[in-house]
Amino acid sequence: MPTGRVARPGPSCFSGLFPGNFPLARGGTGDTLGLMAKLGILISSAPDRPAFRHGVRFAEAALGRGLDVYLYCLDDAVSGVRDADLQGLKAKGLKLYACAYGAHQRGLPVDDSAAYAGLTVVSDLVAGTDRFVSFD
């Protein structure tokens, strides 16, 4: 029977994402070779939608595991760039990007709350990260 609670991602949410001996953190032991795993996250949902919150919590869990996290806000998620949780993660090392066109279309200011860029950055993140996930 459902309890009405929303599950928060924790260490177990990475079990399928980073299987086996995937390098998870700097200075790792054994077969990790001391590499830093790069995780790309795309969020396109509005800040009041569960997918936005889940994406933010996923980024938080990944940062907590020592991953190098790149998050791109697209479409409705652009309005959540100034979200206190996102800005807190940015202060902890999250690389935060937002769609400049989406901000312009919504009349939002382009400021230093994120690195505003085009979809080319999304392409670069997909190609340059070890794993890429999307929350819609």
Secondary structure as UniProt FT lines:
FT   HELIX           11..14
FT   TURN            15..17
FT   TURN            20..21
FT   TURN            26..27
FT   HELIX           30..32
FT   TURN            33..34
FT   STRAND          38..43
FT   TURN            47..48
FT   HELIX           50..64
FT   TURN            65..66
FT   STRAND          68..73
FT   HELIX           75..80
FT   TURN            81..82
FT   HELIX           84..91
FT   TURN            92..93
FT   STRAND          95..99
FT   HELIX           100..105
FT   TURN            106..107
FT   TURN            112..113
FT   STRAND          115..117
FT   HELIX           119..128
FT   STRAND          131..135
//
